[in-house]
Amino acid sequence: MSGLPLIQEIEREQISAVIAKRGVPEFGPGDTVKVMVKVVEGGEVETSKDAKTAGRAKAAPKEQVFRLQAYEGVVIARSGSGINESFTVRKISYGEGVERVFPVYSPYIAEIEVVRRGKVRRAKLYYLRGRRGKSARIFERTDARAKRLNAAFKGFKKPKGEADDLTRIKGVSAELAARLNGIGVIKFEQIANFSDDDIANVDEALALGGRLEKDDWTGQAQKLVAEAAAAEIPAEDEKKA
């Protein structure tokens, strides 16, 4: 039996894990993108003071610290498929052309933002390597599709505090809860206050096929919020007593 279906299933799980943490916008050659790359810092060892006084050095590895580094340029190619899909970004730095290849689903990419959508006819823009100045300029797309993509739903502003256990809502799996967290939905109260536009945006962004409205996530979330509020009232009365 061929192992291809199993490989595809593993790739699908890896892609889902990345999408749960960050979205992947629709972009292609000619578009100007800003890629926020995670750069690992630290890696030194920390020596315990107690260990020093005891005469034996006990080294404890420090946790990895990440900082974000922005890389902005024009996408000149996008190739591959699935987990191996990648895109090449070209920018001019100190008068010299610099290119960098990024895997689309790399865990070291924190965010991909489309700054400007370009109007091009080719799938590969390697010809830009030999051009400078005005000859390397790409006109901006202003058609209806470009306007729709620019106005696409990008998620909610994540509220402060710890995330609620969204799997308590019937129909929300652990994977789906992670995807909701990825677009800024972490509280029952948020879902309880969804407007019709919010429901449509979330349904389209997560490709739910109408499940949000069909399973009445909003109604379920309202009940959970009410239960939490009712549980807090007796606790406050006990403190007063």
KEKE-3310 file (N, C-alpha, C; in steps of 0.2 Angstrom, whole numbers, plus 5000, padded with zeros to 4 digits):
npx = (5004:5003:5012:5008:4995:4996:5007:5002:4992:4999:5006:4995:4991:5002:5001:4989:4992:5000:4992:4983:4989:4993:4987:4987:4988:4981:4992:5003:5015:5023:5016:5019:5026:5026:5036:5036:5049:5054:5067:5079:5086:5098:5102:5112:5120:5114:5121:5118:5118:5117:5123:5136:5141:5141:5151:5150:5147:5132:5124:5110:5100:5095:5078:5073:5073:5063:5064:5056:5059:5057:5055:5054:5048:5047:5037:5044:5042:5033:5032:5031:5021:5008:5015:5028:5028:5034:5040:5048:5056:5061:5071:5078:5093:5104:5107:5109:5102:5093:5088:5077:5071:5056:5048:5031:5023:5031:5036:5044:5040:5031:5021:5013:5011:5002:5007:5005:4997:5002:5002:5004:5009:5016:5021:5033:5045:5059:5065:5067:5079:5088:5085:5084:5078:5065:5062:5060:5049:5033:5016:5002:4988:4971:4959:4943:4944:4956:4953:4943:4951:4960:4951:4948:4943:4953:4953:4950:4954:4963:4957:4962:4969:4967:4963:4947:4940:4936:4931:4921:4910:4898:4902:4914:4930:4946:4956:4949:4946:4959:4961:4952:4957:4968:4963:4960:4949:4946:4938:4922:4913:4916:4911:4898:4893:4894:4890:4880:4888:4900:4898:4897:4910:4919:4915:4918:4932:4937:4932:4920:4907:4895:4893:4894:4882:4873:4875:4872:4882:4883:4872:4875:4887:4882:4874:4885:4892:4882:4881:4894:4893:4883:4889:4899:4892:4887:4900:4904:4895:4898:4910:4906:4899)
npy = (4994:5011:5025:5038:5044:5045:5053:5065:5067:5070:5081:5090:5091:5098:5110:5115:5117:5128:5138:5139:5147:5159:5168:5165:5176:5180:5181:5185:5184:5200:5207:5217:5213:5212:5203:5196:5190:5178:5179:5170:5173:5174:5159:5156:5149:5148:5151:5144:5152:5146:5134:5138:5142:5130:5124:5118:5119:5122:5122:5129:5129:5143:5150:5151:5166:5176:5189:5200:5203:5213:5210:5217:5217:5214:5201:5189:5177:5161:5145:5127:5116:5113:5108:5111:5123:5138:5156:5169:5184:5200:5214:5230:5234:5246:5250:5238:5222:5211:5195:5183:5168:5161:5149:5146:5140:5141:5139:5149:5161:5175:5183:5188:5201:5209:5223:5230:5227:5221:5224:5212:5201:5190:5174:5172:5183:5186:5194:5206:5207:5212:5225:5242:5256:5266:5257:5245:5246:5242:5242:5247:5236:5240:5234:5226:5214:5216:5226:5219:5209:5217:5222:5212:5201:5202:5197:5198:5210:5204:5201:5206:5195:5177:5164:5157:5141:5136:5124:5120:5124:5116:5108:5114:5109:5105:5108:5117:5127:5132:5138:5148:5155:5160:5170:5179:5177:5172:5172:5168:5178:5186:5178:5177:5190:5192:5200:5199:5202:5198:5185:5180:5184:5176:5163:5163:5165:5154:5144:5137:5133:5137:5132:5139:5146:5137:5127:5136:5144:5157:5158:5147:5152:5163:5157:5151:5162:5168:5158:5158:5171:5169:5160:5168:5177:5171:5168:5181:5185:5177:5182:5195:5191)
npz = (5000:4996:5003:5001:5004:5018:5020:5015:5024:5036:5031:5030:5043:5048:5041:5045:5059:5058:5052:5062:5071:5064:5050:5032:5020:5003:4990:4977:4963:4960:4970:4984:4999:5017:5027:5043:5052:5064:5074:5082:5098:5111:5120:5128:5143:5160:5176:5191:5207:5219:5216:5213:5226:5232:5226:5214:5197:5191:5176:5168:5154:5145:5141:5124:5116:5106:5093:5082:5065:5051:5034:5019:5003:4985:4978:4968:4964:4966:4972:4971:4982:4994:5010:5006:4999:4993:4993:4984:4989:4984:4987:4987:4994:5000:4987:4981:4974:4984:4988:4996:5001:5007:5016:5014:5025:5036:5053:5058:5053:5058:5053:5038:5028:5016:5007:4995:4980:4965:4947:4936:4922:4921:4929:4935:4940:4937:4928:4934:4940:4932:4931:4935:4944:4937:4927:4933:4940:4946:4942:4952:4956:4953:4952:4954:4961:4967:4976:4984:4990:4997:5006:5014:5028:5042:5055:5073:5086:5099:5115:5132:5145:5150:5139:5136:5137:5123:5117:5125:5118:5109:5094:5092:5090:5097:5088:5080:5089:5091:5079:5079:5090:5083:5075:5084:5092:5108:5119:5127:5128:5117:5106:5110:5107:5094:5078:5064:5053:5059:5061:5047:5042:5051:5048:5034:5034:5041:5034:5037:5033:5036:5049:5061:5063:5061:5072:5082:5089:5095:5103:5112:5118:5124:5135:5142:5146:5154:5164:5170:5175:5185:5193:5199:5208:5220:5226:5229:5238:5249:5253:5258:5269)
capx = (5000:5007:5012:5007:4990:4998:5011:4998:4988:5004:5007:4989:4991:5007:4998:4983:4995:5003:4986:4979:4993:4993:4984:4991:4985:4981:4996:5007:5021:5021:5014:5024:5024:5031:5037:5039:5052:5056:5074:5081:5091:5100:5105:5117:5118:5113:5124:5115:5122:5118:5128:5143:5143:5142:5157:5149:5143:5126:5121:5103:5099:5090:5073:5074:5069:5063:5063:5054:5063:5053:5058:5049:5050:5042:5037:5046:5041:5030:5033:5030:5014:5008:5020:5034:5027:5039:5040:5055:5055:5067:5071:5084:5096:5110:5108:5110:5097:5094:5083:5076:5066:5053:5043:5024:5021:5037:5035:5048:5036:5025:5015:5014:5006:5002:5007:5003:4996:5005:4998:5009:5007:5020:5021:5040:5047:5066:5068:5068:5086:5092:5082:5084:5074:5058:5061:5059:5043:5027:5010:4997:4982:4965:4953:4938:4947:4961:4949:4940:4957:4962:4946:4946:4943:4959:4953:4948:4959:4963:4957:4967:4967:4967:4958:4942:4940:4931:4929:4914:4904:4896:4904:4921:4935:4953:4959:4945:4947:4966:4961:4948:4962:4973:4960:4959:4943:4948:4933:4915:4909:4916:4906:4891:4892:4895:4885:4879:4894:4906:4897:4899:4917:4922:4913:4922:4939:4939:4929:4915:4902:4888:4892:4893:4875:4869:4876:4871:4888:4882:4867:4879:4892:4878:4873:4891:4893:4877:4883:4900:4891:4879:4894:4903:4888:4888:4907:4905:4891:4902:4915:4903:4897)
capy = (5000:5017:5029:5044:5047:5046:5059:5070:5068:5073:5088:5094:5093:5103:5116:5117:5120:5135:5142:5141:5153:5165:5168:5166:5180:5178:5185:5182:5188:5207:5210:5219:5210:5213:5197:5197:5184:5177:5178:5168:5177:5170:5152:5156:5145:5152:5147:5145:5155:5141:5129:5141:5142:5123:5122:5114:5124:5119:5126:5128:5133:5149:5149:5154:5173:5178:5196:5200:5207:5214:5210:5220:5218:5212:5194:5188:5170:5157:5139:5122:5115:5109:5111:5113:5129:5144:5162:5173:5191:5204:5221:5234:5237:5250:5250:5231:5218:5206:5190:5179:5163:5159:5143:5149:5138:5141:5142:5155:5167:5177:5187:5190:5207:5212:5230:5233:5222:5223:5221:5209:5196:5184:5170:5173:5190:5186:5199:5212:5206:5216:5232:5247:5263:5266:5251:5240:5248:5238:5246:5244:5234:5244:5231:5224:5209:5218:5230:5214:5206:5222:5223:5205:5201:5200:5195:5203:5212:5199:5204:5204:5189:5170:5161:5152:5134:5136:5117:5119:5125:5111:5108:5117:5104:5108:5111:5123:5132:5135:5142:5154:5159:5163:5176:5184:5175:5168:5173:5166:5184:5188:5174:5179:5197:5192:5203:5195:5202:5194:5178:5179:5184:5170:5157:5163:5165:5147:5139:5133:5130:5138:5128:5143:5148:5130:5125:5142:5146:5163:5156:5143:5156:5167:5153:5150:5168:5168:5153:5161:5177:5167:5157:5173:5180:5168:5169:5188:5185:5174:5187:5200:5188)
capz = (5000:4995:5009:4999:5008:5025:5020:5014:5030:5040:5029:5031:5050:5049:5038:5050:5065:5057:5050:5068:5074:5059:5043:5026:5015:4996:4987:4971:4960:4959:4976:4989:5005:5023:5031:5050:5053:5071:5075:5089:5102:5118:5119:5133:5149:5166:5181:5198:5212:5225:5214:5214:5233:5234:5223:5208:5193:5188:5171:5166:5148:5145:5136:5118:5115:5099:5091:5075:5060:5045:5027:5014:4996:4980:4977:4961:4962:4971:4969:4976:4984:5001:5015:5003:4995:4995:4989:4984:4990:4982:4989:4985:5000:4999:4980:4978:4975:4989:4988:5001:5000:5013:5016:5016:5031:5041:5060:5060:5051:5063:5050:5031:5027:5009:5007:4989:4975:4959:4941:4932:4918:4922:4935:4938:4938:4937:4924:4938:4943:4927:4930:4940:4944:4934:4923:4938:4943:4945:4943:4957:4954:4956:4949:4959:4964:4972:4981:4988:4994:5002:5011:5017:5035:5045:5062:5079:5091:5104:5122:5137:5149:5148:5134:5138:5134:5118:5116:5128:5114:5105:5087:5092:5092:5099:5082:5078:5095:5090:5073:5082:5094:5078:5072:5089:5096:5114:5125:5126:5127:5110:5102:5112:5105:5087:5074:5058:5049:5062:5059:5040:5042:5054:5044:5028:5036:5043:5029:5042:5029:5040:5055:5066:5063:5062:5078:5086:5093:5098:5109:5117:5121:5129:5140:5146:5149:5160:5169:5173:5180:5191:5198:5203:5213:5227:5229:5231:5244:5254:5255:5262:5275)
cpx = (5004:5006:5010:5001:4992:5003:5007:4994:4993:5005:5001:4989:4996:5004:4993:4986:4997:4997:4983:4983:4993:4990:4989:4987:4985:4986:5000:5012:5018:5019:5020:5021:5029:5030:5040:5042:5055:5063:5076:5087:5093:5103:5110:5115:5118:5116:5120:5120:5123:5123:5135:5145:5144:5148:5156:5145:5138:5123:5114:5102:5093:5084:5075:5070:5069:5062:5060:5058:5059:5058:5053:5052:5045:5042:5038:5044:5037:5030:5032:5022:5014:5013:5026:5034:5031:5038:5046:5053:5061:5066:5078:5087:5103:5112:5109:5104:5098:5088:5083:5070:5063:5048:5036:5022:5026:5035:5039:5045:5030:5019:5017:5009:5007:5001:5004:5002:4998:5001:5004:5006:5011:5020:5028:5043:5055:5069:5070:5075:5090:5090:5083:5080:5067:5057:5059:5052:5037:5021:5005:4991:4976:4959:4948:4940:4952:4958:4946:4945:4959:4957:4944:4947:4950:4959:4951:4954:4958:4963:4962:4964:4968:4962:4953:4943:4934:4928:4922:4908:4903:4898:4911:4926:4941:4956:4956:4946:4954:4965:4957:4953:4967:4970:4958:4953:4946:4943:4926:4911:4910:4911:4899:4889:4893:4889:4884:4885:4900:4905:4899:4906:4921:4921:4917:4929:4941:4935:4924:4909:4895:4887:4891:4886:4871:4869:4874:4876:4887:4877:4871:4883:4888:4876:4879:4893:4889:4879:4889:4898:4888:4884:4898:4899:4888:4894:4907:4901:4894:4907:4912:4901:4903)
cpy = (5006:5021:5036:5048:5049:5052:5065:5072:5072:5080:5093:5096:5098:5110:5119:5120:5127:5140:5144:5146:5159:5163:5168:5169:5177:5183:5181:5186:5195:5210:5212:5217:5212:5206:5198:5190:5184:5175:5176:5171:5172:5164:5151:5151:5150:5148:5149:5147:5150:5136:5132:5141:5135:5120:5118:5118:5120:5124:5124:5132:5138:5147:5153:5161:5175:5186:5195:5205:5207:5214:5212:5220:5215:5204:5193:5181:5166:5150:5133:5121:5112:5112:5113:5120:5135:5150:5166:5180:5195:5211:5224:5237:5240:5249:5243:5227:5212:5201:5185:5174:5161:5154:5147:5147:5137:5143:5148:5162:5169:5180:5188:5195:5209:5220:5233:5227:5225:5220:5219:5203:5189:5180:5171:5180:5191:5191:5206:5212:5211:5223:5236:5253:5262:5260:5245:5241:5244:5242:5243:5242:5238:5241:5229:5219:5211:5222:5225:5211:5211:5223:5217:5205:5198:5197:5200:5205:5208:5203:5202:5198:5182:5168:5157:5146:5134:5129:5116:5120:5119:5112:5112:5112:5108:5111:5118:5129:5136:5140:5148:5158:5163:5169:5181:5182:5170:5168:5171:5173:5187:5185:5176:5186:5197:5195:5198:5196:5198:5187:5176:5179:5178:5164:5157:5162:5158:5142:5134:5130:5131:5135:5133:5145:5142:5128:5130:5143:5152:5162:5152:5147:5161:5164:5152:5156:5169:5164:5155:5167:5174:5163:5162:5177:5177:5169:5176:5189:5182:5178:5192:5197:5187)
cpz = (5000:5001:5008:5003:5015:5025:5019:5020:5035:5038:5030:5038:5052:5047:5043:5056:5064:5056:5057:5072:5070:5053:5038:5021:5008:4993:4981:4969:4958:4965:4981:4996:5011:5027:5038:5052:5061:5071:5082:5092:5108:5116:5124:5139:5155:5172:5188:5203:5218:5223:5214:5221:5235:5230:5216:5203:5189:5182:5169:5159:5148:5140:5130:5118:5108:5098:5084:5071:5054:5039:5022:5007:4991:4979:4970:4959:4968:4968:4974:4978:4991:5006:5013:4999:4998:4991:4990:4984:4988:4984:4987:4992:4998:4991:4977:4979:4979:4988:4993:5000:5006:5012:5018:5023:5036:5048:5062:5057:5055:5059:5043:5029:5019:5009:5001:4984:4968:4953:4936:4927:4918:4929:4939:4935:4939:4933:4928:4941:4938:4926:4936:4939:4941:4930:4927:4942:4941:4947:4948:4954:4957:4954:4955:4964:4969:4978:4986:4993:4999:5008:5015:5024:5037:5052:5067:5083:5097:5111:5127:5141:5146:5143:5138:5134:5129:5116:5120:5124:5109:5097:5087:5095:5094:5094:5080:5083:5093:5084:5075:5086:5089:5075:5078:5094:5102:5119:5122:5124:5120:5105:5103:5109:5097:5083:5068:5053:5052:5060:5052:5039:5044:5050:5037:5029:5038:5039:5033:5038:5032:5046:5061:5068:5064:5069:5084:5092:5098:5104:5114:5121:5126:5135:5145:5149:5155:5166:5173:5178:5186:5196:5202:5208:5220:5230:5232:5238:5250:5257:5259:5268:5279)
residu = (MET:SER:GLY:LEU:PRO:LEU:ILE:GLN:GLU:ILE:GLU:ARG:GLU:GLN:ILE:SER:ALA:VAL:ILE:ALA:LYS:ARG:GLY:VAL:PRO:GLU:PHE:GLY:PRO:GLY:ASP:THR:VAL:LYS:VAL:MET:VAL:LYS:VAL:VAL:GLU:GLY:GLY:GLU:VAL:GLU:THR:SER:LYS:ASP:ALA:LYS:THR:ALA:GLY:ARG:ALA:LYS:ALA:ALA:PRO:LYS:GLU:GLN:VAL:PHE:ARG:LEU:GLN:ALA:TYR:GLU:GLY:VAL:VAL:ILE:ALA:ARG:SER:GLY:SER:GLY:ILE:ASN:GLU:SER:PHE:THR:VAL:ARG:LYS:ILE:SER:TYR:GLY:GLU:GLY:VAL:GLU:ARG:VAL:PHE:PRO:VAL:TYR:SER:PRO:TYR:ILE:ALA:GLU:ILE:GLU:VAL:VAL:ARG:ARG:GLY:LYS:VAL:ARG:ARG:ALA:LYS:LEU:TYR:TYR:LEU:ARG:GLY:ARG:ARG:GLY:LYS:SER:ALA:ARG:ILE:PHE:GLU:ARG:THR:ASP:ALA:ARG:ALA:LYS:ARG:LEU:ASN:ALA:ALA:PHE:LYS:GLY:PHE:LYS:LYS:PRO:LYS:GLY:GLU:ALA:ASP:ASP:LEU:THR:ARG:ILE:LYS:GLY:VAL:SER:ALA:GLU:LEU:ALA:ALA:ARG:LEU:ASN:GLY:ILE:GLY:VAL:ILE:LYS:PHE:GLU:GLN:ILE:ALA:ASN:PHE:SER:ASP:ASP:ASP:ILE:ALA:ASN:VAL:ASP:GLU:ALA:LEU:ALA:LEU:GLY:GLY:ARG:LEU:GLU:LYS:ASP:ASP:TRP:THR:GLY:GLN:ALA:GLN:LYS:LEU:VAL:ALA:GLU:ALA:ALA:ALA:ALA:GLU:ILE:PRO:ALA:GLU:ASP:GLU:LYS:LYS:ALA)
# end
